[in-house]
Amino acid sequence: MRSGVRVGIDVGKVRIGVSRSDLHGMLATPVETVARSEDAADRRRIAEIVGELGAFEVIVGLPLALSGARTASTADAIGFAESLASEVGVPVRMVDERLSTVSATSALRASGRNTKKARPVVDQVAATIILQHALDAERATGRPPGDTVESSIGP
């Protein structure tokens, strides 16, 4: 298992959930919800978080249909991850995130939170679930999870 902080990202149309791992890559915790923007302010804020935490990698959730097929959200997340890769200066990887938002909503509801009022928190919890899944997968296989994203802008 590689050591170092990782940042997890749940890309939504309105908000982006951000989480982080501990230095040993054992546990993911929520960090922040960033407003989605057209002017790259969202990606700059995530790059700031990556720098502040000294993260060596970013894990972005790849939303697929339950069948595994790609959707409009898949294309949006891939485009966001490619753009993010040119901002953060560390590798960006995409991992399957099927049902992460559903799991996050269920967890919040089970804890007694009103999910309508807690929408920004749902995004952070979804990012935490995505990152924890990636950490667990790496621990189980000994290999980095998902696939590396290339910058859409290039060098």
Chimera marker file (.cmm) of the C-alpha trace (Angstrom):
<marker_set name="trace">
<marker id="1" x="0.000" y="0.000" z="0.000" r="1" g="1" b="0" radius="0.5"/>
<marker id="2" x="1.411" y="3.353" z="-1.013" r="1" g="1" b="0" radius="0.5"/>
<marker id="3" x="1.570" y="5.918" z="1.762" r="1" g="1" b="0" radius="0.5"/>
<marker id="4" x="0.507" y="9.531" z="1.391" r="1" g="1" b="0" radius="0.5"/>
<marker id="5" x="-2.622" y="11.629" z="1.356" r="1" g="1" b="0" radius="0.5"/>
<marker id="6" x="-5.106" y="11.163" z="-1.474" r="1" g="1" b="0" radius="0.5"/>
<marker id="7" x="-8.029" y="13.449" z="-2.335" r="1" g="1" b="0" radius="0.5"/>
<marker id="8" x="-11.384" y="11.987" z="-3.403" r="1" g="1" b="0" radius="0.5"/>
<marker id="9" x="-13.805" y="13.813" z="-5.716" r="1" g="1" b="0" radius="0.5"/>
<marker id="10" x="-17.510" y="13.296" z="-6.397" r="1" g="1" b="0" radius="0.5"/>
<marker id="11" x="-18.403" y="15.378" z="-9.475" r="1" g="1" b="0" radius="0.5"/>
<marker id="12" x="-21.938" y="16.694" z="-9.646" r="1" g="1" b="0" radius="0.5"/>
<marker id="13" x="-23.653" y="19.172" z="-11.942" r="1" g="1" b="0" radius="0.5"/>
<marker id="14" x="-24.051" y="21.758" z="-9.143" r="1" g="1" b="0" radius="0.5"/>
<marker id="15" x="-21.587" y="20.726" z="-6.415" r="1" g="1" b="0" radius="0.5"/>
<marker id="16" x="-18.353" y="18.763" z="-6.076" r="1" g="1" b="0" radius="0.5"/>
<marker id="17" x="-17.752" y="16.724" z="-2.946" r="1" g="1" b="0" radius="0.5"/>
<marker id="18" x="-14.172" y="16.565" z="-1.700" r="1" g="1" b="0" radius="0.5"/>
<marker id="19" x="-12.676" y="14.062" z="0.762" r="1" g="1" b="0" radius="0.5"/>
<marker id="20" x="-9.195" y="13.088" z="1.883" r="1" g="1" b="0" radius="0.5"/>
<marker id="21" x="-7.359" y="10.084" z="3.208" r="1" g="1" b="0" radius="0.5"/>
<marker id="22" x="-5.012" y="9.899" z="6.140" r="1" g="1" b="0" radius="0.5"/>
<marker id="23" x="-1.260" y="9.654" z="5.473" r="1" g="1" b="0" radius="0.5"/>
<marker id="24" x="-1.332" y="5.841" z="5.645" r="1" g="1" b="0" radius="0.5"/>
<marker id="25" x="-4.193" y="5.456" z="3.148" r="1" g="1" b="0" radius="0.5"/>
<marker id="26" x="-6.424" y="3.704" z="5.657" r="1" g="1" b="0" radius="0.5"/>
<marker id="27" x="-9.370" y="6.042" z="6.197" r="1" g="1" b="0" radius="0.5"/>
<marker id="28" x="-11.228" y="8.592" z="4.072" r="1" g="1" b="0" radius="0.5"/>
<marker id="29" x="-12.933" y="11.618" z="5.659" r="1" g="1" b="0" radius="0.5"/>
<marker id="30" x="-15.018" y="14.514" z="4.253" r="1" g="1" b="0" radius="0.5"/>
<marker id="31" x="-13.297" y="17.842" z="3.550" r="1" g="1" b="0" radius="0.5"/>
<marker id="32" x="-15.447" y="20.340" z="1.685" r="1" g="1" b="0" radius="0.5"/>
<marker id="33" x="-18.158" y="20.906" z="-0.903" r="1" g="1" b="0" radius="0.5"/>
<marker id="34" x="-17.048" y="23.091" z="-3.821" r="1" g="1" b="0" radius="0.5"/>
<marker id="35" x="-19.558" y="24.877" z="-6.054" r="1" g="1" b="0" radius="0.5"/>
<marker id="36" x="-19.315" y="23.745" z="-9.674" r="1" g="1" b="0" radius="0.5"/>
<marker id="37" x="-18.337" y="26.586" z="-11.999" r="1" g="1" b="0" radius="0.5"/>
<marker id="38" x="-17.790" y="27.194" z="-15.692" r="1" g="1" b="0" radius="0.5"/>
<marker id="39" x="-14.733" y="29.417" z="-15.167" r="1" g="1" b="0" radius="0.5"/>
<marker id="40" x="-12.442" y="26.767" z="-13.598" r="1" g="1" b="0" radius="0.5"/>
<marker id="41" x="-12.756" y="28.286" z="-10.099" r="1" g="1" b="0" radius="0.5"/>
<marker id="42" x="-13.883" y="24.848" z="-8.883" r="1" g="1" b="0" radius="0.5"/>
<marker id="43" x="-10.776" y="23.164" z="-10.256" r="1" g="1" b="0" radius="0.5"/>
<marker id="44" x="-8.529" y="25.891" z="-8.853" r="1" g="1" b="0" radius="0.5"/>
<marker id="45" x="-10.079" y="25.405" z="-5.399" r="1" g="1" b="0" radius="0.5"/>
<marker id="46" x="-9.535" y="21.648" z="-5.609" r="1" g="1" b="0" radius="0.5"/>
<marker id="47" x="-5.914" y="22.277" z="-6.665" r="1" g="1" b="0" radius="0.5"/>
<marker id="48" x="-5.543" y="24.499" z="-3.566" r="1" g="1" b="0" radius="0.5"/>
<marker id="49" x="-6.912" y="21.710" z="-1.359" r="1" g="1" b="0" radius="0.5"/>
<marker id="50" x="-4.538" y="19.183" z="-2.957" r="1" g="1" b="0" radius="0.5"/>
<marker id="51" x="-1.621" y="21.532" z="-2.264" r="1" g="1" b="0" radius="0.5"/>
<marker id="52" x="-2.716" y="22.339" z="1.309" r="1" g="1" b="0" radius="0.5"/>
<marker id="53" x="-3.004" y="18.633" z="2.129" r="1" g="1" b="0" radius="0.5"/>
<marker id="54" x="0.169" y="17.653" z="0.284" r="1" g="1" b="0" radius="0.5"/>
<marker id="55" x="-1.796" y="14.988" z="-1.606" r="1" g="1" b="0" radius="0.5"/>
<marker id="56" x="0.088" y="12.854" z="-4.102" r="1" g="1" b="0" radius="0.5"/>
<marker id="57" x="-2.988" y="11.676" z="-6.025" r="1" g="1" b="0" radius="0.5"/>
<marker id="58" x="-6.607" y="12.588" z="-6.782" r="1" g="1" b="0" radius="0.5"/>
<marker id="59" x="-9.333" y="9.955" z="-7.114" r="1" g="1" b="0" radius="0.5"/>
<marker id="60" x="-12.375" y="11.025" z="-9.159" r="1" g="1" b="0" radius="0.5"/>
<marker id="61" x="-15.567" y="8.975" z="-9.200" r="1" g="1" b="0" radius="0.5"/>
<marker id="62" x="-16.593" y="7.572" z="-12.581" r="1" g="1" b="0" radius="0.5"/>
<marker id="63" x="-20.402" y="7.417" z="-12.718" r="1" g="1" b="0" radius="0.5"/>
<marker id="64" x="-21.610" y="4.453" z="-14.742" r="1" g="1" b="0" radius="0.5"/>
<marker id="65" x="-25.077" y="2.973" z="-15.167" r="1" g="1" b="0" radius="0.5"/>
<marker id="66" x="-25.722" y="-0.135" z="-13.055" r="1" g="1" b="0" radius="0.5"/>
<marker id="67" x="-25.173" y="-2.156" z="-16.234" r="1" g="1" b="0" radius="0.5"/>
<marker id="68" x="-21.700" y="-0.624" z="-16.544" r="1" g="1" b="0" radius="0.5"/>
<marker id="69" x="-22.688" y="1.465" z="-19.564" r="1" g="1" b="0" radius="0.5"/>
<marker id="70" x="-21.540" y="5.055" z="-19.912" r="1" g="1" b="0" radius="0.5"/>
<marker id="71" x="-24.015" y="7.884" z="-19.412" r="1" g="1" b="0" radius="0.5"/>
<marker id="72" x="-24.078" y="11.675" z="-19.891" r="1" g="1" b="0" radius="0.5"/>
<marker id="73" x="-22.746" y="11.951" z="-16.328" r="1" g="1" b="0" radius="0.5"/>
<marker id="74" x="-19.849" y="9.663" z="-17.286" r="1" g="1" b="0" radius="0.5"/>
<marker id="75" x="-18.770" y="12.018" z="-20.066" r="1" g="1" b="0" radius="0.5"/>
<marker id="76" x="-19.107" y="15.031" z="-17.741" r="1" g="1" b="0" radius="0.5"/>
<marker id="77" x="-16.969" y="13.402" z="-15.023" r="1" g="1" b="0" radius="0.5"/>
<marker id="78" x="-14.281" y="12.352" z="-17.524" r="1" g="1" b="0" radius="0.5"/>
<marker id="79" x="-14.132" y="15.871" z="-18.956" r="1" g="1" b="0" radius="0.5"/>
<marker id="80" x="-13.904" y="17.331" z="-15.464" r="1" g="1" b="0" radius="0.5"/>
<marker id="81" x="-11.143" y="14.883" z="-14.473" r="1" g="1" b="0" radius="0.5"/>
<marker id="82" x="-9.138" y="15.686" z="-17.632" r="1" g="1" b="0" radius="0.5"/>
<marker id="83" x="-9.423" y="19.405" z="-16.921" r="1" g="1" b="0" radius="0.5"/>
<marker id="84" x="-8.555" y="18.844" z="-13.251" r="1" g="1" b="0" radius="0.5"/>
<marker id="85" x="-5.455" y="16.851" z="-14.234" r="1" g="1" b="0" radius="0.5"/>
<marker id="86" x="-4.038" y="19.968" z="-15.882" r="1" g="1" b="0" radius="0.5"/>
<marker id="87" x="-4.625" y="22.010" z="-12.684" r="1" g="1" b="0" radius="0.5"/>
<marker id="88" x="-3.510" y="19.834" z="-9.778" r="1" g="1" b="0" radius="0.5"/>
<marker id="89" x="0.018" y="18.765" z="-10.702" r="1" g="1" b="0" radius="0.5"/>
<marker id="90" x="-0.469" y="15.222" z="-9.350" r="1" g="1" b="0" radius="0.5"/>
<marker id="91" x="-1.859" y="12.085" z="-10.995" r="1" g="1" b="0" radius="0.5"/>
<marker id="92" x="-5.645" y="11.906" z="-11.330" r="1" g="1" b="0" radius="0.5"/>
<marker id="93" x="-7.291" y="8.474" z="-11.381" r="1" g="1" b="0" radius="0.5"/>
<marker id="94" x="-10.904" y="7.534" z="-12.089" r="1" g="1" b="0" radius="0.5"/>
<marker id="95" x="-12.671" y="4.752" z="-10.195" r="1" g="1" b="0" radius="0.5"/>
<marker id="96" x="-16.130" y="3.232" z="-10.582" r="1" g="1" b="0" radius="0.5"/>
<marker id="97" x="-18.527" y="5.074" z="-8.293" r="1" g="1" b="0" radius="0.5"/>
<marker id="98" x="-21.796" y="3.237" z="-8.916" r="1" g="1" b="0" radius="0.5"/>
<marker id="99" x="-24.259" y="3.845" z="-6.070" r="1" g="1" b="0" radius="0.5"/>
<marker id="100" x="-21.952" y="6.135" z="-4.058" r="1" g="1" b="0" radius="0.5"/>
<marker id="101" x="-24.509" y="8.963" z="-3.867" r="1" g="1" b="0" radius="0.5"/>
<marker id="102" x="-27.289" y="6.497" z="-3.053" r="1" g="1" b="0" radius="0.5"/>
<marker id="103" x="-25.113" y="5.040" z="-0.269" r="1" g="1" b="0" radius="0.5"/>
<marker id="104" x="-24.286" y="8.519" z="1.024" r="1" g="1" b="0" radius="0.5"/>
<marker id="105" x="-27.950" y="9.547" z="1.107" r="1" g="1" b="0" radius="0.5"/>
<marker id="106" x="-28.893" y="6.318" z="2.893" r="1" g="1" b="0" radius="0.5"/>
<marker id="107" x="-26.127" y="6.781" z="5.462" r="1" g="1" b="0" radius="0.5"/>
<marker id="108" x="-27.216" y="10.346" z="6.207" r="1" g="1" b="0" radius="0.5"/>
<marker id="109" x="-30.870" y="9.338" z="6.450" r="1" g="1" b="0" radius="0.5"/>
<marker id="110" x="-29.931" y="6.488" z="8.817" r="1" g="1" b="0" radius="0.5"/>
<marker id="111" x="-28.073" y="8.974" z="11.018" r="1" g="1" b="0" radius="0.5"/>
<marker id="112" x="-31.197" y="11.142" z="11.273" r="1" g="1" b="0" radius="0.5"/>
<marker id="113" x="-30.131" y="13.925" z="8.887" r="1" g="1" b="0" radius="0.5"/>
<marker id="114" x="-32.660" y="15.598" z="6.611" r="1" g="1" b="0" radius="0.5"/>
<marker id="115" x="-31.222" y="14.808" z="3.180" r="1" g="1" b="0" radius="0.5"/>
<marker id="116" x="-32.778" y="17.847" z="1.472" r="1" g="1" b="0" radius="0.5"/>
<marker id="117" x="-31.062" y="20.207" z="3.918" r="1" g="1" b="0" radius="0.5"/>
<marker id="118" x="-27.890" y="18.129" z="3.851" r="1" g="1" b="0" radius="0.5"/>
<marker id="119" x="-27.338" y="18.065" z="0.068" r="1" g="1" b="0" radius="0.5"/>
<marker id="120" x="-23.873" y="19.671" z="0.290" r="1" g="1" b="0" radius="0.5"/>
<marker id="121" x="-22.939" y="17.098" z="2.937" r="1" g="1" b="0" radius="0.5"/>
<marker id="122" x="-24.204" y="14.283" z="0.680" r="1" g="1" b="0" radius="0.5"/>
<marker id="123" x="-21.580" y="15.291" z="-1.901" r="1" g="1" b="0" radius="0.5"/>
<marker id="124" x="-18.798" y="15.132" z="0.697" r="1" g="1" b="0" radius="0.5"/>
<marker id="125" x="-20.007" y="11.753" z="1.970" r="1" g="1" b="0" radius="0.5"/>
<marker id="126" x="-20.195" y="10.426" z="-1.617" r="1" g="1" b="0" radius="0.5"/>
<marker id="127" x="-16.598" y="11.600" z="-2.185" r="1" g="1" b="0" radius="0.5"/>
<marker id="128" x="-15.608" y="9.846" z="1.048" r="1" g="1" b="0" radius="0.5"/>
<marker id="129" x="-17.273" y="6.603" z="-0.079" r="1" g="1" b="0" radius="0.5"/>
<marker id="130" x="-15.529" y="6.808" z="-3.484" r="1" g="1" b="0" radius="0.5"/>
<marker id="131" x="-12.132" y="7.374" z="-1.877" r="1" g="1" b="0" radius="0.5"/>
<marker id="132" x="-12.621" y="4.689" z="0.787" r="1" g="1" b="0" radius="0.5"/>
<marker id="133" x="-13.566" y="2.188" z="-1.927" r="1" g="1" b="0" radius="0.5"/>
<marker id="134" x="-10.369" y="3.098" z="-3.828" r="1" g="1" b="0" radius="0.5"/>
<marker id="135" x="-8.243" y="2.727" z="-0.680" r="1" g="1" b="0" radius="0.5"/>
<marker id="136" x="-9.802" y="-0.660" z="0.107" r="1" g="1" b="0" radius="0.5"/>
<marker id="137" x="-9.275" y="-1.847" z="-3.478" r="1" g="1" b="0" radius="0.5"/>
<marker id="138" x="-5.611" y="-0.849" z="-3.407" r="1" g="1" b="0" radius="0.5"/>
<marker id="139" x="-5.098" y="-2.549" z="-0.073" r="1" g="1" b="0" radius="0.5"/>
<marker id="140" x="-6.741" y="-5.749" z="-1.400" r="1" g="1" b="0" radius="0.5"/>
<marker id="141" x="-4.908" y="-5.885" z="-4.738" r="1" g="1" b="0" radius="0.5"/>
<marker id="142" x="-1.651" y="-4.051" z="-4.041" r="1" g="1" b="0" radius="0.5"/>
<marker id="143" x="-2.242" y="-1.994" z="-7.202" r="1" g="1" b="0" radius="0.5"/>
<marker id="144" x="-3.396" y="1.629" z="-7.602" r="1" g="1" b="0" radius="0.5"/>
<marker id="145" x="-7.153" y="1.702" z="-8.256" r="1" g="1" b="0" radius="0.5"/>
<marker id="146" x="-8.889" y="2.710" z="-11.482" r="1" g="1" b="0" radius="0.5"/>
<marker id="147" x="-7.313" y="4.315" z="-14.508" r="1" g="1" b="0" radius="0.5"/>
<marker id="148" x="-5.016" y="7.324" z="-14.828" r="1" g="1" b="0" radius="0.5"/>
<marker id="149" x="-6.461" y="10.376" z="-16.562" r="1" g="1" b="0" radius="0.5"/>
<marker id="150" x="-4.460" y="12.387" z="-19.051" r="1" g="1" b="0" radius="0.5"/>
<marker id="151" x="-4.750" y="16.159" z="-19.123" r="1" g="1" b="0" radius="0.5"/>
<marker id="152" x="-7.065" y="17.376" z="-21.866" r="1" g="1" b="0" radius="0.5"/>
<marker id="153" x="-4.855" y="20.426" z="-22.392" r="1" g="1" b="0" radius="0.5"/>
<marker id="154" x="-1.527" y="18.671" z="-22.694" r="1" g="1" b="0" radius="0.5"/>
<marker id="155" x="1.971" y="19.906" z="-21.735" r="1" g="1" b="0" radius="0.5"/>
<link id1="1" id2="2" r="1" g="1" b="0" radius="0.2"/>
<link id1="2" id2="3" r="1" g="1" b="0" radius="0.2"/>
<link id1="3" id2="4" r="1" g="1" b="0" radius="0.2"/>
<link id1="4" id2="5" r="1" g="1" b="0" radius="0.2"/>
<link id1="5" id2="6" r="1" g="1" b="0" radius="0.2"/>
<link id1="6" id2="7" r="1" g="1" b="0" radius="0.2"/>
<link id1="7" id2="8" r="1" g="1" b="0" radius="0.2"/>
<link id1="8" id2="9" r="1" g="1" b="0" radius="0.2"/>
<link id1="9" id2="10" r="1" g="1" b="0" radius="0.2"/>
<link id1="10" id2="11" r="1" g="1" b="0" radius="0.2"/>
<link id1="11" id2="12" r="1" g="1" b="0" radius="0.2"/>
<link id1="12" id2="13" r="1" g="1" b="0" radius="0.2"/>
<link id1="13" id2="14" r="1" g="1" b="0" radius="0.2"/>
<link id1="14" id2="15" r="1" g="1" b="0" radius="0.2"/>
<link id1="15" id2="16" r="1" g="1" b="0" radius="0.2"/>
<link id1="16" id2="17" r="1" g="1" b="0" radius="0.2"/>
<link id1="17" id2="18" r="1" g="1" b="0" radius="0.2"/>
<link id1="18" id2="19" r="1" g="1" b="0" radius="0.2"/>
<link id1="19" id2="20" r="1" g="1" b="0" radius="0.2"/>
<link id1="20" id2="21" r="1" g="1" b="0" radius="0.2"/>
<link id1="21" id2="22" r="1" g="1" b="0" radius="0.2"/>
<link id1="22" id2="23" r="1" g="1" b="0" radius="0.2"/>
<link id1="23" id2="24" r="1" g="1" b="0" radius="0.2"/>
<link id1="24" id2="25" r="1" g="1" b="0" radius="0.2"/>
<link id1="25" id2="26" r="1" g="1" b="0" radius="0.2"/>
<link id1="26" id2="27" r="1" g="1" b="0" radius="0.2"/>
<link id1="27" id2="28" r="1" g="1" b="0" radius="0.2"/>
<link id1="28" id2="29" r="1" g="1" b="0" radius="0.2"/>
<link id1="29" id2="30" r="1" g="1" b="0" radius="0.2"/>
<link id1="30" id2="31" r="1" g="1" b="0" radius="0.2"/>
<link id1="31" id2="32" r="1" g="1" b="0" radius="0.2"/>
<link id1="32" id2="33" r="1" g="1" b="0" radius="0.2"/>
<link id1="33" id2="34" r="1" g="1" b="0" radius="0.2"/>
<link id1="34" id2="35" r="1" g="1" b="0" radius="0.2"/>
<link id1="35" id2="36" r="1" g="1" b="0" radius="0.2"/>
<link id1="36" id2="37" r="1" g="1" b="0" radius="0.2"/>
<link id1="37" id2="38" r="1" g="1" b="0" radius="0.2"/>
<link id1="38" id2="39" r="1" g="1" b="0" radius="0.2"/>
<link id1="39" id2="40" r="1" g="1" b="0" radius="0.2"/>
<link id1="40" id2="41" r="1" g="1" b="0" radius="0.2"/>
<link id1="41" id2="42" r="1" g="1" b="0" radius="0.2"/>
<link id1="42" id2="43" r="1" g="1" b="0" radius="0.2"/>
<link id1="43" id2="44" r="1" g="1" b="0" radius="0.2"/>
<link id1="44" id2="45" r="1" g="1" b="0" radius="0.2"/>
<link id1="45" id2="46" r="1" g="1" b="0" radius="0.2"/>
<link id1="46" id2="47" r="1" g="1" b="0" radius="0.2"/>
<link id1="47" id2="48" r="1" g="1" b="0" radius="0.2"/>
<link id1="48" id2="49" r="1" g="1" b="0" radius="0.2"/>
<link id1="49" id2="50" r="1" g="1" b="0" radius="0.2"/>
<link id1="50" id2="51" r="1" g="1" b="0" radius="0.2"/>
<link id1="51" id2="52" r="1" g="1" b="0" radius="0.2"/>
<link id1="52" id2="53" r="1" g="1" b="0" radius="0.2"/>
<link id1="53" id2="54" r="1" g="1" b="0" radius="0.2"/>
<link id1="54" id2="55" r="1" g="1" b="0" radius="0.2"/>
<link id1="55" id2="56" r="1" g="1" b="0" radius="0.2"/>
<link id1="56" id2="57" r="1" g="1" b="0" radius="0.2"/>
<link id1="57" id2="58" r="1" g="1" b="0" radius="0.2"/>
<link id1="58" id2="59" r="1" g="1" b="0" radius="0.2"/>
<link id1="59" id2="60" r="1" g="1" b="0" radius="0.2"/>
<link id1="60" id2="61" r="1" g="1" b="0" radius="0.2"/>
<link id1="61" id2="62" r="1" g="1" b="0" radius="0.2"/>
<link id1="62" id2="63" r="1" g="1" b="0" radius="0.2"/>
<link id1="63" id2="64" r="1" g="1" b="0" radius="0.2"/>
<link id1="64" id2="65" r="1" g="1" b="0" radius="0.2"/>
<link id1="65" id2="66" r="1" g="1" b="0" radius="0.2"/>
<link id1="66" id2="67" r="1" g="1" b="0" radius="0.2"/>
<link id1="67" id2="68" r="1" g="1" b="0" radius="0.2"/>
<link id1="68" id2="69" r="1" g="1" b="0" radius="0.2"/>
<link id1="69" id2="70" r="1" g="1" b="0" radius="0.2"/>
<link id1="70" id2="71" r="1" g="1" b="0" radius="0.2"/>
<link id1="71" id2="72" r="1" g="1" b="0" radius="0.2"/>
<link id1="72" id2="73" r="1" g="1" b="0" radius="0.2"/>
<link id1="73" id2="74" r="1" g="1" b="0" radius="0.2"/>
<link id1="74" id2="75" r="1" g="1" b="0" radius="0.2"/>
<link id1="75" id2="76" r="1" g="1" b="0" radius="0.2"/>
<link id1="76" id2="77" r="1" g="1" b="0" radius="0.2"/>
<link id1="77" id2="78" r="1" g="1" b="0" radius="0.2"/>
<link id1="78" id2="79" r="1" g="1" b="0" radius="0.2"/>
<link id1="79" id2="80" r="1" g="1" b="0" radius="0.2"/>
<link id1="80" id2="81" r="1" g="1" b="0" radius="0.2"/>
<link id1="81" id2="82" r="1" g="1" b="0" radius="0.2"/>
<link id1="82" id2="83" r="1" g="1" b="0" radius="0.2"/>
<link id1="83" id2="84" r="1" g="1" b="0" radius="0.2"/>
<link id1="84" id2="85" r="1" g="1" b="0" radius="0.2"/>
<link id1="85" id2="86" r="1" g="1" b="0" radius="0.2"/>
<link id1="86" id2="87" r="1" g="1" b="0" radius="0.2"/>
<link id1="87" id2="88" r="1" g="1" b="0" radius="0.2"/>
<link id1="88" id2="89" r="1" g="1" b="0" radius="0.2"/>
<link id1="89" id2="90" r="1" g="1" b="0" radius="0.2"/>
<link id1="90" id2="91" r="1" g="1" b="0" radius="0.2"/>
<link id1="91" id2="92" r="1" g="1" b="0" radius="0.2"/>
<link id1="92" id2="93" r="1" g="1" b="0" radius="0.2"/>
<link id1="93" id2="94" r="1" g="1" b="0" radius="0.2"/>
<link id1="94" id2="95" r="1" g="1" b="0" radius="0.2"/>
<link id1="95" id2="96" r="1" g="1" b="0" radius="0.2"/>
<link id1="96" id2="97" r="1" g="1" b="0" radius="0.2"/>
<link id1="97" id2="98" r="1" g="1" b="0" radius="0.2"/>
<link id1="98" id2="99" r="1" g="1" b="0" radius="0.2"/>
<link id1="99" id2="100" r="1" g="1" b="0" radius="0.2"/>
<link id1="100" id2="101" r="1" g="1" b="0" radius="0.2"/>
<link id1="101" id2="102" r="1" g="1" b="0" radius="0.2"/>
<link id1="102" id2="103" r="1" g="1" b="0" radius="0.2"/>
<link id1="103" id2="104" r="1" g="1" b="0" radius="0.2"/>
<link id1="104" id2="105" r="1" g="1" b="0" radius="0.2"/>
<link id1="105" id2="106" r="1" g="1" b="0" radius="0.2"/>
<link id1="106" id2="107" r="1" g="1" b="0" radius="0.2"/>
<link id1="107" id2="108" r="1" g="1" b="0" radius="0.2"/>
<link id1="108" id2="109" r="1" g="1" b="0" radius="0.2"/>
<link id1="109" id2="110" r="1" g="1" b="0" radius="0.2"/>
<link id1="110" id2="111" r="1" g="1" b="0" radius="0.2"/>
<link id1="111" id2="112" r="1" g="1" b="0" radius="0.2"/>
<link id1="112" id2="113" r="1" g="1" b="0" radius="0.2"/>
<link id1="113" id2="114" r="1" g="1" b="0" radius="0.2"/>
<link id1="114" id2="115" r="1" g="1" b="0" radius="0.2"/>
<link id1="115" id2="116" r="1" g="1" b="0" radius="0.2"/>
<link id1="116" id2="117" r="1" g="1" b="0" radius="0.2"/>
<link id1="117" id2="118" r="1" g="1" b="0" radius="0.2"/>
<link id1="118" id2="119" r="1" g="1" b="0" radius="0.2"/>
<link id1="119" id2="120" r="1" g="1" b="0" radius="0.2"/>
<link id1="120" id2="121" r="1" g="1" b="0" radius="0.2"/>
<link id1="121" id2="122" r="1" g="1" b="0" radius="0.2"/>
<link id1="122" id2="123" r="1" g="1" b="0" radius="0.2"/>
<link id1="123" id2="124" r="1" g="1" b="0" radius="0.2"/>
<link id1="124" id2="125" r="1" g="1" b="0" radius="0.2"/>
<link id1="125" id2="126" r="1" g="1" b="0" radius="0.2"/>
<link id1="126" id2="127" r="1" g="1" b="0" radius="0.2"/>
<link id1="127" id2="128" r="1" g="1" b="0" radius="0.2"/>
<link id1="128" id2="129" r="1" g="1" b="0" radius="0.2"/>
<link id1="129" id2="130" r="1" g="1" b="0" radius="0.2"/>
<link id1="130" id2="131" r="1" g="1" b="0" radius="0.2"/>
<link id1="131" id2="132" r="1" g="1" b="0" radius="0.2"/>
<link id1="132" id2="133" r="1" g="1" b="0" radius="0.2"/>
<link id1="133" id2="134" r="1" g="1" b="0" radius="0.2"/>
<link id1="134" id2="135" r="1" g="1" b="0" radius="0.2"/>
<link id1="135" id2="136" r="1" g="1" b="0" radius="0.2"/>
<link id1="136" id2="137" r="1" g="1" b="0" radius="0.2"/>
<link id1="137" id2="138" r="1" g="1" b="0" radius="0.2"/>
<link id1="138" id2="139" r="1" g="1" b="0" radius="0.2"/>
<link id1="139" id2="140" r="1" g="1" b="0" radius="0.2"/>
<link id1="140" id2="141" r="1" g="1" b="0" radius="0.2"/>
<link id1="141" id2="142" r="1" g="1" b="0" radius="0.2"/>
<link id1="142" id2="143" r="1" g="1" b="0" radius="0.2"/>
<link id1="143" id2="144" r="1" g="1" b="0" radius="0.2"/>
<link id1="144" id2="145" r="1" g="1" b="0" radius="0.2"/>
<link id1="145" id2="146" r="1" g="1" b="0" radius="0.2"/>
<link id1="146" id2="147" r="1" g="1" b="0" radius="0.2"/>
<link id1="147" id2="148" r="1" g="1" b="0" radius="0.2"/>
<link id1="148" id2="149" r="1" g="1" b="0" radius="0.2"/>
<link id1="149" id2="150" r="1" g="1" b="0" radius="0.2"/>
<link id1="150" id2="151" r="1" g="1" b="0" radius="0.2"/>
<link id1="151" id2="152" r="1" g="1" b="0" radius="0.2"/>
<link id1="152" id2="153" r="1" g="1" b="0" radius="0.2"/>
<link id1="153" id2="154" r="1" g="1" b="0" radius="0.2"/>
<link id1="154" id2="155" r="1" g="1" b="0" radius="0.2"/>
</marker_set>
